[in-house]
Amino acid sequence: MRVLIVDDSATMRRIIRNNLKFAGYDDAVEAGNGVEGLACLEGADAPIELVITDWNMPEMNGIDFVKAIRSKEQLKHLPVLMITTVAERENIMVALAAGVTNYIVKPFDAETLKKKLEQVLTPA
């Protein structure tokens, strides 16, 4: 499965990539913000099957990025996992309303990511 990791921090992208490998997912592409993320989704040579995004990023934040994904017929089915430091309940509700499939608050560990991936990728 191909995963798109969208975060403005190269260090956080590397951490997520390493945790994905722990969970058994080793095909990932990276973007530094929502604008780059959309370009990756629209120009992907192989289909992206999961998006992991941060909230706070320059150019296009995670919420606007998720809304953009949900507005596109060919992308709106994609599961989106948000990993962010934004932890207030109201903000989580905003993210879910925007179309986030599930949510992880930083800091997190590999086991938490693995469990969330199972929830996101298991059909209801």
CNS distance restraints for C-alpha pairs under 8 A (distance, minus, plus):
assign (resid   1 and name CA) (resid  25 and name CA) 6.62 0.50 0.50
assign (resid   1 and name CA) (resid  26 and name CA) 7.95 0.50 0.50
assign (resid   1 and name CA) (resid  27 and name CA) 6.35 0.50 0.50
assign (resid   1 and name CA) (resid  48 and name CA) 7.55 0.50 0.50
assign (resid   1 and name CA) (resid  49 and name CA) 6.21 0.50 0.50
assign (resid   1 and name CA) (resid  50 and name CA) 7.87 0.50 0.50
assign (resid   2 and name CA) (resid  25 and name CA) 7.76 0.50 0.50
assign (resid   2 and name CA) (resid  26 and name CA) 7.84 0.50 0.50
assign (resid   2 and name CA) (resid  27 and name CA) 4.89 0.50 0.50
assign (resid   2 and name CA) (resid  28 and name CA) 5.48 0.50 0.50
assign (resid   2 and name CA) (resid  29 and name CA) 7.56 0.50 0.50
assign (resid   2 and name CA) (resid  46 and name CA) 7.78 0.50 0.50
assign (resid   2 and name CA) (resid  47 and name CA) 6.91 0.50 0.50
assign (resid   2 and name CA) (resid  48 and name CA) 5.02 0.50 0.50
assign (resid   2 and name CA) (resid  49 and name CA) 5.56 0.50 0.50
assign (resid   2 and name CA) (resid  50 and name CA) 6.79 0.50 0.50
assign (resid   3 and name CA) (resid  25 and name CA) 7.95 0.50 0.50
assign (resid   3 and name CA) (resid  27 and name CA) 6.31 0.50 0.50
assign (resid   3 and name CA) (resid  28 and name CA) 4.59 0.50 0.50
assign (resid   3 and name CA) (resid  29 and name CA) 6.32 0.50 0.50
assign (resid   3 and name CA) (resid  48 and name CA) 5.73 0.50 0.50
assign (resid   3 and name CA) (resid  49 and name CA) 6.00 0.50 0.50
assign (resid   3 and name CA) (resid  50 and name CA) 4.86 0.50 0.50
assign (resid   3 and name CA) (resid  51 and name CA) 5.79 0.50 0.50
assign (resid   3 and name CA) (resid  52 and name CA) 7.31 0.50 0.50
assign (resid   4 and name CA) (resid  28 and name CA) 5.71 0.50 0.50
assign (resid   4 and name CA) (resid  29 and name CA) 4.98 0.50 0.50
assign (resid   4 and name CA) (resid  30 and name CA) 5.72 0.50 0.50
assign (resid   4 and name CA) (resid  31 and name CA) 7.45 0.50 0.50
assign (resid   4 and name CA) (resid  37 and name CA) 7.49 0.50 0.50
assign (resid   4 and name CA) (resid  40 and name CA) 7.90 0.50 0.50
assign (resid   4 and name CA) (resid  41 and name CA) 7.96 0.50 0.50
assign (resid   4 and name CA) (resid  48 and name CA) 6.48 0.50 0.50
assign (resid   4 and name CA) (resid  50 and name CA) 6.31 0.50 0.50
assign (resid   4 and name CA) (resid  51 and name CA) 4.80 0.50 0.50
assign (resid   4 and name CA) (resid  52 and name CA) 6.11 0.50 0.50
assign (resid   5 and name CA) (resid  13 and name CA) 6.42 0.50 0.50
assign (resid   5 and name CA) (resid  16 and name CA) 7.60 0.50 0.50
assign (resid   5 and name CA) (resid  17 and name CA) 7.77 0.50 0.50
assign (resid   5 and name CA) (resid  28 and name CA) 6.93 0.50 0.50
assign (resid   5 and name CA) (resid  29 and name CA) 6.20 0.50 0.50
assign (resid   5 and name CA) (resid  30 and name CA) 4.78 0.50 0.50
assign (resid   5 and name CA) (resid  31 and name CA) 6.26 0.50 0.50
assign (resid   5 and name CA) (resid  51 and name CA) 6.16 0.50 0.50
assign (resid   5 and name CA) (resid  52 and name CA) 4.89 0.50 0.50
assign (resid   5 and name CA) (resid  53 and name CA) 5.95 0.50 0.50
assign (resid   6 and name CA) (resid  13 and name CA) 7.30 0.50 0.50
assign (resid   6 and name CA) (resid  30 and name CA) 5.87 0.50 0.50
assign (resid   6 and name CA) (resid  31 and name CA) 4.72 0.50 0.50
assign (resid   6 and name CA) (resid  32 and name CA) 5.64 0.50 0.50
assign (resid   6 and name CA) (resid  33 and name CA) 5.82 0.50 0.50
assign (resid   6 and name CA) (resid  34 and name CA) 6.84 0.50 0.50
assign (resid   6 and name CA) (resid  37 and name CA) 6.07 0.50 0.50
assign (resid   6 and name CA) (resid  51 and name CA) 7.56 0.50 0.50
assign (resid   6 and name CA) (resid  52 and name CA) 6.13 0.50 0.50
assign (resid   6 and name CA) (resid  53 and name CA) 4.57 0.50 0.50
assign (resid   6 and name CA) (resid  54 and name CA) 6.33 0.50 0.50
assign (resid   7 and name CA) (resid  12 and name CA) 6.95 0.50 0.50
assign (resid   7 and name CA) (resid  13 and name CA) 6.14 0.50 0.50
assign (resid   7 and name CA) (resid  30 and name CA) 7.90 0.50 0.50
assign (resid   7 and name CA) (resid  31 and name CA) 6.49 0.50 0.50
assign (resid   7 and name CA) (resid  32 and name CA) 5.03 0.50 0.50
assign (resid   7 and name CA) (resid  33 and name CA) 5.83 0.50 0.50
assign (resid   7 and name CA) (resid  53 and name CA) 5.95 0.50 0.50
assign (resid   7 and name CA) (resid  54 and name CA) 5.19 0.50 0.50
assign (resid   7 and name CA) (resid  57 and name CA) 6.78 0.50 0.50
assign (resid   8 and name CA) (resid  31 and name CA) 7.55 0.50 0.50
assign (resid   8 and name CA) (resid  32 and name CA) 4.25 0.50 0.50
assign (resid   8 and name CA) (resid  33 and name CA) 5.63 0.50 0.50
assign (resid   8 and name CA) (resid  54 and name CA) 7.85 0.50 0.50
assign (resid   8 and name CA) (resid  57 and name CA) 5.62 0.50 0.50
assign (resid   8 and name CA) (resid  58 and name CA) 7.32 0.50 0.50
assign (resid   9 and name CA) (resid  13 and name CA) 6.31 0.50 0.50
assign (resid   9 and name CA) (resid  32 and name CA) 7.06 0.50 0.50
assign (resid  10 and name CA) (resid  14 and name CA) 6.22 0.50 0.50
assign (resid  10 and name CA) (resid  32 and name CA) 7.62 0.50 0.50
assign (resid  11 and name CA) (resid  15 and name CA) 6.26 0.50 0.50
assign (resid  12 and name CA) (resid  16 and name CA) 6.10 0.50 0.50
assign (resid  13 and name CA) (resid  17 and name CA) 6.03 0.50 0.50
assign (resid  13 and name CA) (resid  30 and name CA) 7.12 0.50 0.50
assign (resid  14 and name CA) (resid  18 and name CA) 6.12 0.50 0.50
assign (resid  15 and name CA) (resid  19 and name CA) 6.17 0.50 0.50
assign (resid  16 and name CA) (resid  20 and name CA) 6.02 0.50 0.50
assign (resid  17 and name CA) (resid  21 and name CA) 6.34 0.50 0.50
assign (resid  17 and name CA) (resid  26 and name CA) 7.52 0.50 0.50
assign (resid  17 and name CA) (resid  28 and name CA) 6.98 0.50 0.50
assign (resid  18 and name CA) (resid  22 and name CA) 6.45 0.50 0.50
assign (resid  19 and name CA) (resid  23 and name CA) 6.37 0.50 0.50
assign (resid  19 and name CA) (resid 109 and name CA) 7.72 0.50 0.50
assign (resid  19 and name CA) (resid 110 and name CA) 5.00 0.50 0.50
assign (resid  19 and name CA) (resid 113 and name CA) 7.13 0.50 0.50
assign (resid  19 and name CA) (resid 114 and name CA) 7.92 0.50 0.50
assign (resid  20 and name CA) (resid  24 and name CA) 6.28 0.50 0.50
assign (resid  20 and name CA) (resid  25 and name CA) 5.09 0.50 0.50
assign (resid  20 and name CA) (resid  26 and name CA) 6.47 0.50 0.50
assign (resid  20 and name CA) (resid 110 and name CA) 7.68 0.50 0.50
assign (resid  20 and name CA) (resid 113 and name CA) 7.66 0.50 0.50
assign (resid  20 and name CA) (resid 114 and name CA) 7.52 0.50 0.50
assign (resid  21 and name CA) (resid  25 and name CA) 4.95 0.50 0.50
assign (resid  21 and name CA) (resid  26 and name CA) 4.99 0.50 0.50
assign (resid  22 and name CA) (resid 110 and name CA) 6.81 0.50 0.50
assign (resid  22 and name CA) (resid 114 and name CA) 7.99 0.50 0.50
assign (resid  23 and name CA) (resid 110 and name CA) 7.37 0.50 0.50
assign (resid  23 and name CA) (resid 111 and name CA) 7.91 0.50 0.50
assign (resid  23 and name CA) (resid 113 and name CA) 7.78 0.50 0.50
assign (resid  23 and name CA) (resid 114 and name CA) 5.32 0.50 0.50
assign (resid  30 and name CA) (resid  37 and name CA) 7.66 0.50 0.50
assign (resid  31 and name CA) (resid  36 and name CA) 5.34 0.50 0.50
assign (resid  31 and name CA) (resid  37 and name CA) 5.21 0.50 0.50
assign (resid  31 and name CA) (resid  40 and name CA) 7.41 0.50 0.50
assign (resid  32 and name CA) (resid  36 and name CA) 6.31 0.50 0.50
assign (resid  32 and name CA) (resid  37 and name CA) 7.31 0.50 0.50
assign (resid  32 and name CA) (resid  57 and name CA) 7.78 0.50 0.50
assign (resid  33 and name CA) (resid  37 and name CA) 6.08 0.50 0.50
assign (resid  33 and name CA) (resid  57 and name CA) 5.68 0.50 0.50
assign (resid  33 and name CA) (resid  58 and name CA) 6.30 0.50 0.50
assign (resid  33 and name CA) (resid  59 and name CA) 6.62 0.50 0.50
assign (resid  33 and name CA) (resid  60 and name CA) 6.01 0.50 0.50
assign (resid  33 and name CA) (resid  61 and name CA) 6.79 0.50 0.50
assign (resid  33 and name CA) (resid  62 and name CA) 7.75 0.50 0.50
assign (resid  34 and name CA) (resid  38 and name CA) 6.07 0.50 0.50
assign (resid  34 and name CA) (resid  57 and name CA) 7.56 0.50 0.50
assign (resid  34 and name CA) (resid  59 and name CA) 7.10 0.50 0.50
assign (resid  34 and name CA) (resid  60 and name CA) 4.70 0.50 0.50
assign (resid  34 and name CA) (resid  61 and name CA) 5.95 0.50 0.50
assign (resid  34 and name CA) (resid  62 and name CA) 6.30 0.50 0.50
assign (resid  34 and name CA) (resid  64 and name CA) 7.51 0.50 0.50
assign (resid  34 and name CA) (resid  65 and name CA) 4.92 0.50 0.50
assign (resid  35 and name CA) (resid  39 and name CA) 6.41 0.50 0.50
assign (resid  35 and name CA) (resid  59 and name CA) 6.74 0.50 0.50
assign (resid  35 and name CA) (resid  60 and name CA) 5.78 0.50 0.50
assign (resid  35 and name CA) (resid  65 and name CA) 7.44 0.50 0.50
assign (resid  36 and name CA) (resid  40 and name CA) 6.22 0.50 0.50
assign (resid  37 and name CA) (resid  41 and name CA) 6.25 0.50 0.50
assign (resid  37 and name CA) (resid  65 and name CA) 7.75 0.50 0.50
assign (resid  38 and name CA) (resid  42 and name CA) 6.05 0.50 0.50
assign (resid  38 and name CA) (resid  65 and name CA) 7.41 0.50 0.50
assign (resid  38 and name CA) (resid  68 and name CA) 7.94 0.50 0.50
assign (resid  38 and name CA) (resid  69 and name CA) 7.54 0.50 0.50
assign (resid  39 and name CA) (resid  43 and name CA) 5.84 0.50 0.50
assign (resid  40 and name CA) (resid  44 and name CA) 5.45 0.50 0.50
assign (resid  41 and name CA) (resid  47 and name CA) 7.83 0.50 0.50
assign (resid  41 and name CA) (resid  48 and name CA) 6.65 0.50 0.50
assign (resid  41 and name CA) (resid  75 and name CA) 7.92 0.50 0.50
assign (resid  44 and name CA) (resid  48 and name CA) 7.18 0.50 0.50
assign (resid  49 and name CA) (resid  78 and name CA) 6.24 0.50 0.50
assign (resid  49 and name CA) (resid  79 and name CA) 7.32 0.50 0.50
assign (resid  50 and name CA) (resid  78 and name CA) 5.95 0.50 0.50
assign (resid  50 and name CA) (resid  79 and name CA) 5.29 0.50 0.50
assign (resid  50 and name CA) (resid  80 and name CA) 6.15 0.50 0.50
assign (resid  50 and name CA) (resid  81 and name CA) 7.81 0.50 0.50
assign (resid  51 and name CA) (resid  78 and name CA) 7.08 0.50 0.50
assign (resid  51 and name CA) (resid  79 and name CA) 6.32 0.50 0.50
assign (resid  51 and name CA) (resid  80 and name CA) 4.74 0.50 0.50
assign (resid  51 and name CA) (resid  81 and name CA) 6.20 0.50 0.50
assign (resid  52 and name CA) (resid  80 and name CA) 5.78 0.50 0.50
assign (resid  52 and name CA) (resid  81 and name CA) 4.72 0.50 0.50
assign (resid  52 and name CA) (resid  82 and name CA) 5.68 0.50 0.50
assign (resid  52 and name CA) (resid  83 and name CA) 6.94 0.50 0.50
assign (resid  53 and name CA) (resid  62 and name CA) 6.13 0.50 0.50
assign (resid  53 and name CA) (resid  80 and name CA) 7.33 0.50 0.50
assign (resid  53 and name CA) (resid  81 and name CA) 6.37 0.50 0.50
assign (resid  53 and name CA) (resid  82 and name CA) 4.88 0.50 0.50
assign (resid  53 and name CA) (resid  83 and name CA) 6.04 0.50 0.50
assign (resid  53 and name CA) (resid  84 and name CA) 7.99 0.50 0.50
assign (resid  54 and name CA) (resid  61 and name CA) 7.69 0.50 0.50
assign (resid  54 and name CA) (resid  62 and name CA) 5.52 0.50 0.50
assign (resid  54 and name CA) (resid  82 and name CA) 5.66 0.50 0.50
assign (resid  54 and name CA) (resid  83 and name CA) 5.20 0.50 0.50
assign (resid  54 and name CA) (resid  84 and name CA) 5.21 0.50 0.50
assign (resid  55 and name CA) (resid  61 and name CA) 5.61 0.50 0.50
assign (resid  55 and name CA) (resid  62 and name CA) 4.00 0.50 0.50
assign (resid  55 and name CA) (resid  63 and name CA) 6.17 0.50 0.50
assign (resid  55 and name CA) (resid  82 and name CA) 6.99 0.50 0.50
assign (resid  55 and name CA) (resid  83 and name CA) 7.36 0.50 0.50
assign (resid  55 and name CA) (resid  84 and name CA) 5.79 0.50 0.50
assign (resid  55 and name CA) (resid  86 and name CA) 7.46 0.50 0.50
assign (resid  56 and name CA) (resid  61 and name CA) 5.41 0.50 0.50
assign (resid  56 and name CA) (resid  62 and name CA) 6.33 0.50 0.50
assign (resid  56 and name CA) (resid  84 and name CA) 7.59 0.50 0.50
assign (resid  57 and name CA) (resid  61 and name CA) 4.71 0.50 0.50
assign (resid  57 and name CA) (resid  62 and name CA) 6.79 0.50 0.50
assign (resid  60 and name CA) (resid  64 and name CA) 6.21 0.50 0.50
assign (resid  60 and name CA) (resid  65 and name CA) 6.31 0.50 0.50
assign (resid  61 and name CA) (resid  65 and name CA) 6.11 0.50 0.50
assign (resid  62 and name CA) (resid  66 and name CA) 6.08 0.50 0.50
assign (resid  62 and name CA) (resid  82 and name CA) 7.79 0.50 0.50
assign (resid  63 and name CA) (resid  67 and name CA) 6.24 0.50 0.50
assign (resid  63 and name CA) (resid  95 and name CA) 6.29 0.50 0.50
assign (resid  63 and name CA) (resid  98 and name CA) 6.39 0.50 0.50
assign (resid  64 and name CA) (resid  68 and name CA) 6.10 0.50 0.50
assign (resid  65 and name CA) (resid  69 and name CA) 6.29 0.50 0.50
assign (resid  66 and name CA) (resid  70 and name CA) 6.17 0.50 0.50
assign (resid  66 and name CA) (resid  80 and name CA) 7.51 0.50 0.50
assign (resid  66 and name CA) (resid  98 and name CA) 6.38 0.50 0.50
assign (resid  66 and name CA) (resid  99 and name CA) 6.28 0.50 0.50
assign (resid  66 and name CA) (resid 100 and name CA) 6.69 0.50 0.50
assign (resid  67 and name CA) (resid  71 and name CA) 6.13 0.50 0.50
assign (resid  67 and name CA) (resid  98 and name CA) 5.58 0.50 0.50
assign (resid  67 and name CA) (resid  99 and name CA) 6.69 0.50 0.50
assign (resid  68 and name CA) (resid  72 and name CA) 6.67 0.50 0.50
assign (resid  69 and name CA) (resid  75 and name CA) 5.60 0.50 0.50
assign (resid  69 and name CA) (resid  76 and name CA) 5.56 0.50 0.50
assign (resid  69 and name CA) (resid  78 and name CA) 7.96 0.50 0.50
assign (resid  70 and name CA) (resid  75 and name CA) 6.59 0.50 0.50
assign (resid  70 and name CA) (resid  76 and name CA) 4.17 0.50 0.50
assign (resid  70 and name CA) (resid  77 and name CA) 7.57 0.50 0.50
assign (resid  70 and name CA) (resid  99 and name CA) 6.67 0.50 0.50
assign (resid  71 and name CA) (resid  75 and name CA) 7.88 0.50 0.50
assign (resid  71 and name CA) (resid  76 and name CA) 6.44 0.50 0.50
assign (resid  72 and name CA) (resid  76 and name CA) 5.66 0.50 0.50
assign (resid  73 and name CA) (resid  77 and name CA) 7.98 0.50 0.50
assign (resid  79 and name CA) (resid 100 and name CA) 7.53 0.50 0.50
assign (resid  79 and name CA) (resid 101 and name CA) 5.72 0.50 0.50
assign (resid  79 and name CA) (resid 120 and name CA) 6.49 0.50 0.50
assign (resid  79 and name CA) (resid 121 and name CA) 7.34 0.50 0.50
assign (resid  80 and name CA) (resid  99 and name CA) 7.73 0.50 0.50
assign (resid  80 and name CA) (resid 100 and name CA) 5.27 0.50 0.50
assign (resid  80 and name CA) (resid 101 and name CA) 5.11 0.50 0.50
assign (resid  80 and name CA) (resid 102 and name CA) 6.78 0.50 0.50
assign (resid  80 and name CA) (resid 120 and name CA) 7.93 0.50 0.50
assign (resid  81 and name CA) (resid 100 and name CA) 6.22 0.50 0.50
assign (resid  81 and name CA) (resid 101 and name CA) 5.81 0.50 0.50
assign (resid  81 and name CA) (resid 102 and name CA) 4.97 0.50 0.50
assign (resid  81 and name CA) (resid 103 and name CA) 5.66 0.50 0.50
assign (resid  81 and name CA) (resid 104 and name CA) 7.49 0.50 0.50
assign (resid  81 and name CA) (resid 117 and name CA) 8.00 0.50 0.50
assign (resid  81 and name CA) (resid 120 and name CA) 7.53 0.50 0.50
assign (resid  82 and name CA) (resid 100 and name CA) 6.63 0.50 0.50
assign (resid  82 and name CA) (resid 101 and name CA) 7.95 0.50 0.50
assign (resid  82 and name CA) (resid 102 and name CA) 6.41 0.50 0.50
assign (resid  82 and name CA) (resid 103 and name CA) 4.80 0.50 0.50
assign (resid  82 and name CA) (resid 104 and name CA) 6.12 0.50 0.50
assign (resid  83 and name CA) (resid 103 and name CA) 6.02 0.50 0.50
assign (resid  83 and name CA) (resid 104 and name CA) 4.68 0.50 0.50
assign (resid  83 and name CA) (resid 105 and name CA) 5.75 0.50 0.50
assign (resid  83 and name CA) (resid 106 and name CA) 6.48 0.50 0.50
assign (resid  84 and name CA) (resid 103 and name CA) 7.92 0.50 0.50
assign (resid  84 and name CA) (resid 104 and name CA) 6.48 0.50 0.50
assign (resid  84 and name CA) (resid 105 and name CA) 5.14 0.50 0.50
assign (resid  84 and name CA) (resid 106 and name CA) 5.43 0.50 0.50
assign (resid  85 and name CA) (resid 105 and name CA) 5.40 0.50 0.50
assign (resid  85 and name CA) (resid 106 and name CA) 4.93 0.50 0.50
assign (resid  85 and name CA) (resid 107 and name CA) 7.42 0.50 0.50
assign (resid  86 and name CA) (resid  91 and name CA) 6.81 0.50 0.50
assign (resid  86 and name CA) (resid  92 and name CA) 7.76 0.50 0.50
assign (resid  86 and name CA) (resid 105 and name CA) 6.78 0.50 0.50
assign (resid  87 and name CA) (resid  91 and name CA) 6.81 0.50 0.50
assign (resid  87 and name CA) (resid  92 and name CA) 6.78 0.50 0.50
assign (resid  87 and name CA) (resid 105 and name CA) 6.03 0.50 0.50
assign (resid  88 and name CA) (resid  92 and name CA) 6.43 0.50 0.50
assign (resid  89 and name CA) (resid  93 and name CA) 6.28 0.50 0.50
assign (resid  90 and name CA) (resid  94 and name CA) 6.35 0.50 0.50
assign (resid  91 and name CA) (resid  95 and name CA) 6.24 0.50 0.50
assign (resid  92 and name CA) (resid  96 and name CA) 6.21 0.50 0.50
assign (resid  92 and name CA) (resid 103 and name CA) 7.45 0.50 0.50
assign (resid  93 and name CA) (resid  97 and name CA) 6.04 0.50 0.50
assign (resid  94 and name CA) (resid  98 and name CA) 6.18 0.50 0.50
assign (resid  95 and name CA) (resid  99 and name CA) 6.54 0.50 0.50
assign (resid  95 and name CA) (resid 100 and name CA) 5.60 0.50 0.50
assign (resid  96 and name CA) (resid 100 and name CA) 4.81 0.50 0.50
assign (resid  96 and name CA) (resid 101 and name CA) 6.78 0.50 0.50
assign (resid  96 and name CA) (resid 102 and name CA) 7.46 0.50 0.50
assign (resid 101 and name CA) (resid 120 and name CA) 6.56 0.50 0.50
assign (resid 102 and name CA) (resid 116 and name CA) 7.19 0.50 0.50
assign (resid 102 and name CA) (resid 120 and name CA) 6.64 0.50 0.50
assign (resid 103 and name CA) (resid 116 and name CA) 7.96 0.50 0.50
assign (resid 104 and name CA) (resid 108 and name CA) 7.24 0.50 0.50
assign (resid 104 and name CA) (resid 113 and name CA) 7.67 0.50 0.50
assign (resid 104 and name CA) (resid 116 and name CA) 7.80 0.50 0.50
assign (resid 108 and name CA) (resid 112 and name CA) 6.33 0.50 0.50
assign (resid 108 and name CA) (resid 113 and name CA) 7.23 0.50 0.50
assign (resid 109 and name CA) (resid 113 and name CA) 6.52 0.50 0.50
assign (resid 110 and name CA) (resid 114 and name CA) 6.14 0.50 0.50
assign (resid 111 and name CA) (resid 115 and name CA) 6.21 0.50 0.50
assign (resid 112 and name CA) (resid 116 and name CA) 6.21 0.50 0.50
assign (resid 113 and name CA) (resid 117 and name CA) 6.05 0.50 0.50
assign (resid 114 and name CA) (resid 118 and name CA) 6.30 0.50 0.50
assign (resid 115 and name CA) (resid 119 and name CA) 6.38 0.50 0.50
assign (resid 116 and name CA) (resid 120 and name CA) 6.09 0.50 0.50
assign (resid 117 and name CA) (resid 121 and name CA) 5.88 0.50 0.50
assign (resid 118 and name CA) (resid 122 and name CA) 5.83 0.50 0.50
